[in-house]
Amino acid sequence: MTVTAERMPALYLSHGAPPLADDPVWPGELAAWSAALPRPRAILMVCAHWEEAPLAVGATGAAPLVHDFWGFPERYYRVRYGAPGAPRLADSVRKLLRRAGTPIQDAPDRGLDHGAYVPLMEMYPDADVPVLQMSLPTLDPRKLMAVGRRLAPLRDEGVLIVGSGFFTHNLAALRHPGGGVPGWSAEFDDWGGRALHDRNVDALLNFEQASPAGRLAHPRTEHFAPLFVTLGAAEDELDRGRSVIDGFWMGLAKRSVQFG
């Protein structure tokens, strides 16, 4: 693959957790997805695991990974992903957002967290594509969609915009006995898949009230929130949206979608 300047799609992916690398299926799905994409000039990650306001732009050079998880075997904390920083992309993000009146700050010591590097290790294992991560400045769906609209021009510069979350995310409920896929996870995934297929943005924006199990699937909404940045960045191509990955992992819906 060669670096492209053609318009890139916009993605929302379910990022899993450090043990994703050990799954027999999911890493191959992510690798096949990236292989089918044009090669990006750079990647802009908006991840559930970084909430900070005003909106913050992360490290644009070498910075340690953020191992923001607990209770895993030591080998997961020794993982490295040395993707180049993306200072040019950071400049473009600042200009686009400040032009729209959006406050923005720099976080030069903030490296990639696991919601960014875990899927990228499967999609771009050579770590040779510059990556920039920015924070979620709010969990308000409409405000996040507006941020995505402002970032949309980056797609024409070969930038892959990726919202990284988890299509369902209620770890506390998974601790209850029973195993398998919980009803709330399956119900929300089915509803969300149909809403995306039907381009029902209003329903998605009001997912806590409109979905059959929204408050159980997302008792806190940070893992669904990155979807709205993606929707804003791809607002003119929602009719070209499709689910690329679906199914469940440890009871959580891993639905991941592409627009464009």
Helices and strands as residue ranges (DSSP letters): E 10-14, G 18-22, H 26-35, E 42-51, E 55-57, G 74-77, H 87-99, E 104-106, H 114-123, E 131-136, H 141-151, G 152-157, E 159-165, H 171-174, H 183-197, H 201-205, H 207-210, H 214-217, G 221-223, H 226-233, G 235-240, E 241-245, E 248-249, E 252-253, E 256-259
